[in-house]
Amino acid sequence: MRLIKKYFGNTRKPDGVLGKLMVSGMNKAHAAVSDWGMEHLSSIHPTEIVELGCGGGRNAAQLLSRFPKAKLTALDYSEVSVEKTMRINWGNIQNGRCRVLQGDVSALPFAESSFDLATAFETVYFWPGPTESFREVWRVLRPGGIFLIVNESDGTNKDDEKWLGIIDGLHIFNKAQLSAFLKDAGFPKMTVDHDKSKHRLCIIAVK
């Protein structure tokens, strides 16, 4: 049990050898829900994207593929995640379409109105606040910009409660809670797709 807790503790901030295993696992385990979330972006054409909590870098690569005219900034506060994301996206880093930074979502190192699209896949469970962190996302988005949140846990599945005792700092929010945090952060409108059968959430908040 101790080893299991230590391994899954890397969900929050991957570190060391176990962290490297974790981010590789994230790329596979979260692929289906991430792709489902990206389907909700079919009608937009962003030019500047920020991928917050970039994990293993797979979603950054998918976003760059989906939006070939866009540039993307990937950010994570885990050094292991930054290194993995750089390896996965090295070609796009070389051609100037991607940059990868280590940083904190509660104090984003970007100017106001820098991005058209901000994404957060399977990560807001750990964000400080999270209203304060969402307010930072609002700040760096341009007017009309979109904040996409995709969660595989919707806060209604009792089977997910076991993770609360294994992963330190984990908070599983339901759609009402997330909507309230976003509204308090300044987002005036949002749409929610709640797949109750799979207990997953996709929220699009517009600045």
TORKOL-4160 file (C-alpha; in steps of 0.2 Angstrom, whole numbers, padded with zeros to 4 digits, m for minus):
207
<pt num="1" X="0000" Y="0000" Z="0000"/>
<pt num="2" X="0014" Y="0012" Z="0004"/>
<pt num="3" X="0022" Y="0009" Z="m0013"/>
<pt num="4" X="0005" Y="0012" Z="m0022"/>
<pt num="5" X="0003" Y="0028" Z="m0012"/>
<pt num="6" X="0020" Y="0034" Z="m0017"/>
<pt num="7" X="0017" Y="0030" Z="m0035"/>
<pt num="8" X="0000" Y="0038" Z="m0036"/>
<pt num="9" X="0007" Y="0053" Z="m0026"/>
<pt num="10" X="0016" Y="0058" Z="m0042"/>
<pt num="11" X="m0001" Y="0062" Z="m0050"/>
<pt num="12" X="0000" Y="0079" Z="m0042"/>
<pt num="13" X="0018" Y="0083" Z="m0046"/>
<pt num="14" X="0028" Y="0069" Z="m0055"/>
<pt num="15" X="0045" Y="0068" Z="m0048"/>
<pt num="16" X="0060" Y="0056" Z="m0050"/>
<pt num="17" X="0059" Y="0038" Z="m0057"/>
<pt num="18" X="0041" Y="0035" Z="m0052"/>
<pt num="19" X="0036" Y="0052" Z="m0059"/>
<pt num="20" X="0043" Y="0047" Z="m0076"/>
<pt num="21" X="0033" Y="0032" Z="m0076"/>
<pt num="22" X="0018" Y="0042" Z="m0071"/>
<pt num="23" X="0019" Y="0054" Z="m0085"/>
<pt num="24" X="0021" Y="0040" Z="m0098"/>
<pt num="25" X="0005" Y="0032" Z="m0091"/>
<pt num="26" X="m0004" Y="0048" Z="m0091"/>
<pt num="27" X="m0002" Y="0050" Z="m0110"/>
<pt num="28" X="m0010" Y="0033" Z="m0112"/>
<pt num="29" X="m0023" Y="0033" Z="m0098"/>
<pt num="30" X="m0030" Y="0050" Z="m0102"/>
<pt num="31" X="m0030" Y="0049" Z="m0121"/>
<pt num="32" X="m0048" Y="0045" Z="m0123"/>
<pt num="33" X="m0056" Y="0058" Z="m0111"/>
<pt num="34" X="m0044" Y="0071" Z="m0118"/>
<pt num="35" X="m0049" Y="0068" Z="m0136"/>
<pt num="36" X="m0067" Y="0068" Z="m0131"/>
<pt num="37" X="m0064" Y="0085" Z="m0124"/>
<pt num="38" X="m0055" Y="0092" Z="m0139"/>
<pt num="39" X="m0070" Y="0087" Z="m0150"/>
<pt num="40" X="m0079" Y="0102" Z="m0142"/>
<pt num="41" X="m0066" Y="0114" Z="m0150"/>
<pt num="42" X="m0071" Y="0110" Z="m0168"/>
<pt num="43" X="m0078" Y="0127" Z="m0171"/>
<pt num="44" X="m0064" Y="0138" Z="m0166"/>
<pt num="45" X="m0047" Y="0143" Z="m0174"/>
<pt num="46" X="m0035" Y="0149" Z="m0160"/>
<pt num="47" X="m0018" Y="0156" Z="m0165"/>
<pt num="48" X="m0011" Y="0156" Z="m0147"/>
<pt num="49" X="m0014" Y="0142" Z="m0135"/>
<pt num="50" X="m0008" Y="0138" Z="m0117"/>
<pt num="51" X="m0009" Y="0120" Z="m0111"/>
<pt num="52" X="m0010" Y="0121" Z="m0092"/>
<pt num="53" X="m0004" Y="0106" Z="m0082"/>
<pt num="54" X="0004" Y="0098" Z="m0098"/>
<pt num="55" X="0008" Y="0082" Z="m0090"/>
<pt num="56" X="0016" Y="0070" Z="m0102"/>
<pt num="57" X="0015" Y="0082" Z="m0117"/>
<pt num="58" X="0003" Y="0071" Z="m0127"/>
<pt num="59" X="m0011" Y="0083" Z="m0127"/>
<pt num="60" X="0000" Y="0098" Z="m0132"/>
<pt num="61" X="0005" Y="0088" Z="m0147"/>
<pt num="62" X="m0013" Y="0084" Z="m0151"/>
<pt num="63" X="m0018" Y="0102" Z="m0150"/>
<pt num="64" X="m0004" Y="0107" Z="m0162"/>
<pt num="65" X="m0009" Y="0094" Z="m0174"/>
<pt num="66" X="m0028" Y="0100" Z="m0173"/>
<pt num="67" X="m0024" Y="0118" Z="m0175"/>
<pt num="68" X="m0009" Y="0119" Z="m0188"/>
<pt num="69" X="m0009" Y="0138" Z="m0188"/>
<pt num="70" X="m0007" Y="0140" Z="m0169"/>
<pt num="71" X="0007" Y="0142" Z="m0158"/>
<pt num="72" X="0006" Y="0133" Z="m0141"/>
<pt num="73" X="0014" Y="0136" Z="m0124"/>
<pt num="74" X="0014" Y="0121" Z="m0112"/>
<pt num="75" X="0016" Y="0124" Z="m0093"/>
<pt num="76" X="0018" Y="0113" Z="m0079"/>
<pt num="77" X="0026" Y="0114" Z="m0061"/>
<pt num="78" X="0034" Y="0097" Z="m0062"/>
<pt num="79" X="0051" Y="0097" Z="m0069"/>
<pt num="80" X="0048" Y="0079" Z="m0075"/>
<pt num="81" X="0033" Y="0084" Z="m0085"/>
<pt num="82" X="0042" Y="0098" Z="m0093"/>
<pt num="83" X="0056" Y="0087" Z="m0099"/>
<pt num="84" X="0044" Y="0074" Z="m0105"/>
<pt num="85" X="0033" Y="0087" Z="m0114"/>
<pt num="86" X="0049" Y="0094" Z="m0122"/>
<pt num="87" X="0054" Y="0077" Z="m0129"/>
<pt num="88" X="0036" Y="0073" Z="m0136"/>
<pt num="89" X="0035" Y="0090" Z="m0144"/>
<pt num="90" X="0054" Y="0093" Z="m0149"/>
<pt num="91" X="0050" Y="0095" Z="m0168"/>
<pt num="92" X="0037" Y="0109" Z="m0164"/>
<pt num="93" X="0049" Y="0117" Z="m0152"/>
<pt num="94" X="0063" Y="0117" Z="m0166"/>
<pt num="95" X="0051" Y="0125" Z="m0179"/>
<pt num="96" X="0045" Y="0138" Z="m0166"/>
<pt num="97" X="0027" Y="0132" Z="m0164"/>
<pt num="98" X="0029" Y="0126" Z="m0146"/>
<pt num="99" X="0038" Y="0132" Z="m0130"/>
<pt num="100" X="0038" Y="0123" Z="m0113"/>
<pt num="101" X="0039" Y="0131" Z="m0097"/>
<pt num="102" X="0040" Y="0127" Z="m0078"/>
<pt num="103" X="0028" Y="0137" Z="m0068"/>
<pt num="104" X="0013" Y="0139" Z="m0057"/>
<pt num="105" X="m0005" Y="0141" Z="m0062"/>
<pt num="106" X="m0009" Y="0152" Z="m0047"/>
<pt num="107" X="0004" Y="0165" Z="m0054"/>
<pt num="108" X="0005" Y="0163" Z="m0073"/>
<pt num="109" X="0021" Y="0170" Z="m0081"/>
<pt num="110" X="0011" Y="0178" Z="m0095"/>
<pt num="111" X="0005" Y="0196" Z="m0100"/>
<pt num="112" X="m0013" Y="0200" Z="m0100"/>
<pt num="113" X="m0023" Y="0194" Z="m0115"/>
<pt num="114" X="m0010" Y="0183" Z="m0122"/>
<pt num="115" X="m0020" Y="0168" Z="m0128"/>
<pt num="116" X="m0036" Y="0163" Z="m0137"/>
<pt num="117" X="m0037" Y="0146" Z="m0129"/>
<pt num="118" X="m0032" Y="0139" Z="m0112"/>
<pt num="119" X="m0034" Y="0120" Z="m0109"/>
<pt num="120" X="m0033" Y="0110" Z="m0093"/>
<pt num="121" X="m0035" Y="0091" Z="m0095"/>
<pt num="122" X="m0036" Y="0081" Z="m0079"/>
<pt num="123" X="m0027" Y="0094" Z="m0069"/>
<pt num="124" X="m0039" Y="0106" Z="m0060"/>
<pt num="125" X="m0041" Y="0093" Z="m0046"/>
<pt num="126" X="m0024" Y="0100" Z="m0039"/>
<pt num="127" X="m0025" Y="0118" Z="m0043"/>
<pt num="128" X="m0023" Y="0131" Z="m0029"/>
<pt num="129" X="m0039" Y="0140" Z="m0025"/>
<pt num="130" X="m0046" Y="0135" Z="m0038"/>
<pt num="131" X="m0055" Y="0152" Z="m0040"/>
<pt num="132" X="m0039" Y="0161" Z="m0039"/>
<pt num="133" X="m0030" Y="0150" Z="m0052"/>
<pt num="134" X="m0045" Y="0152" Z="m0063"/>
<pt num="135" X="m0044" Y="0171" Z="m0061"/>
<pt num="136" X="m0026" Y="0170" Z="m0068"/>
<pt num="137" X="m0032" Y="0160" Z="m0083"/>
<pt num="138" X="m0045" Y="0174" Z="m0086"/>
<pt num="139" X="m0032" Y="0187" Z="m0085"/>
<pt num="140" X="m0021" Y="0179" Z="m0099"/>
<pt num="141" X="m0035" Y="0176" Z="m0110"/>
<pt num="142" X="m0040" Y="0188" Z="m0124"/>
<pt num="143" X="m0058" Y="0195" Z="m0124"/>
<pt num="144" X="m0069" Y="0181" Z="m0131"/>
<pt num="145" X="m0055" Y="0168" Z="m0127"/>
<pt num="146" X="m0060" Y="0150" Z="m0121"/>
<pt num="147" X="m0055" Y="0140" Z="m0106"/>
<pt num="148" X="m0057" Y="0122" Z="m0108"/>
<pt num="149" X="m0058" Y="0110" Z="m0093"/>
<pt num="150" X="m0059" Y="0092" Z="m0096"/>
<pt num="151" X="m0061" Y="0080" Z="m0081"/>
<pt num="152" X="m0063" Y="0061" Z="m0080"/>
<pt num="153" X="m0071" Y="0062" Z="m0063"/>
<pt num="154" X="m0087" Y="0072" Z="m0061"/>
<pt num="155" X="m0088" Y="0072" Z="m0042"/>
<pt num="156" X="m0103" Y="0060" Z="m0042"/>
<pt num="157" X="m0094" Y="0043" Z="m0044"/>
<pt num="158" X="m0092" Y="0035" Z="m0027"/>
<pt num="159" X="m0079" Y="0023" Z="m0034"/>
<pt num="160" X="m0068" Y="0039" Z="m0036"/>
<pt num="161" X="m0068" Y="0042" Z="m0017"/>
<pt num="162" X="m0054" Y="0029" Z="m0014"/>
<pt num="163" X="m0042" Y="0041" Z="m0023"/>
<pt num="164" X="m0044" Y="0054" Z="m0010"/>
<pt num="165" X="m0035" Y="0044" Z="0003"/>
<pt num="166" X="m0021" Y="0039" Z="m0009"/>
<pt num="167" X="m0017" Y="0055" Z="m0018"/>
<pt num="168" X="m0013" Y="0070" Z="m0007"/>
<pt num="169" X="m0020" Y="0087" Z="m0012"/>
<pt num="170" X="m0033" Y="0079" Z="m0023"/>
<pt num="171" X="m0050" Y="0088" Z="m0024"/>
<pt num="172" X="m0064" Y="0081" Z="m0035"/>
<pt num="173" X="m0076" Y="0094" Z="m0040"/>
<pt num="174" X="m0094" Y="0092" Z="m0047"/>
<pt num="175" X="m0100" Y="0103" Z="m0062"/>
<pt num="176" X="m0109" Y="0115" Z="m0050"/>
<pt num="177" X="m0094" Y="0118" Z="m0040"/>
<pt num="178" X="m0083" Y="0121" Z="m0055"/>
<pt num="179" X="m0096" Y="0132" Z="m0063"/>
<pt num="180" X="m0096" Y="0143" Z="m0047"/>
<pt num="181" X="m0077" Y="0144" Z="m0046"/>
<pt num="182" X="m0077" Y="0150" Z="m0064"/>
<pt num="183" X="m0091" Y="0163" Z="m0062"/>
<pt num="184" X="m0082" Y="0170" Z="m0046"/>
<pt num="185" X="m0066" Y="0171" Z="m0057"/>
<pt num="186" X="m0074" Y="0182" Z="m0069"/>
<pt num="187" X="m0080" Y="0171" Z="m0083"/>
<pt num="188" X="m0098" Y="0177" Z="m0088"/>
<pt num="189" X="m0104" Y="0162" Z="m0098"/>
<pt num="190" X="m0100" Y="0144" Z="m0100"/>
<pt num="191" X="m0107" Y="0128" Z="m0107"/>
<pt num="192" X="m0105" Y="0111" Z="m0098"/>
<pt num="193" X="m0106" Y="0094" Z="m0106"/>
<pt num="194" X="m0108" Y="0081" Z="m0092"/>
<pt num="195" X="m0107" Y="0063" Z="m0098"/>
<pt num="196" X="m0115" Y="0054" Z="m0084"/>
<pt num="197" X="m0113" Y="0037" Z="m0090"/>
<pt num="198" X="m0094" Y="0039" Z="m0090"/>
<pt num="199" X="m0093" Y="0052" Z="m0076"/>
<pt num="200" X="m0084" Y="0064" Z="m0086"/>
<pt num="201" X="m0085" Y="0083" Z="m0088"/>
<pt num="202" X="m0081" Y="0095" Z="m0101"/>
<pt num="203" X="m0083" Y="0114" Z="m0097"/>
<pt num="204" X="m0080" Y="0128" Z="m0110"/>
<pt num="205" X="m0079" Y="0145" Z="m0101"/>
<pt num="206" X="m0079" Y="0161" Z="m0112"/>
<pt num="207" X="m0070" Y="0177" Z="m0106"/>
